[in-house]
Amino acid sequence: MTNIINLRQARKRKARADKAHEAAENRARFGRTKAERAADAAEEAKRAALLEGAKRDGKEEME
């Protein structure tokens, strides 16, 4: 004999599973904490300042 299932409950269960799967994909794609973003921004600012400090004046190169 077969098991009787409630189709409404089965649809809801599948929808919840699909939503959880999509959320996991989005966390992997976009999930970075505020601290991680701030650390990356600080590192980028430090590299930009170091590069700006190492540049030569344009006047010396023209002569």
Secondary structure, DSSP 4 states (H G I P E B T S, - for coil): -PPP--HHHHHHHHHHHHHHHHHHHHHHHH---HHHHHHHHHHHHHHHHHHHHHPPPHHHHH-
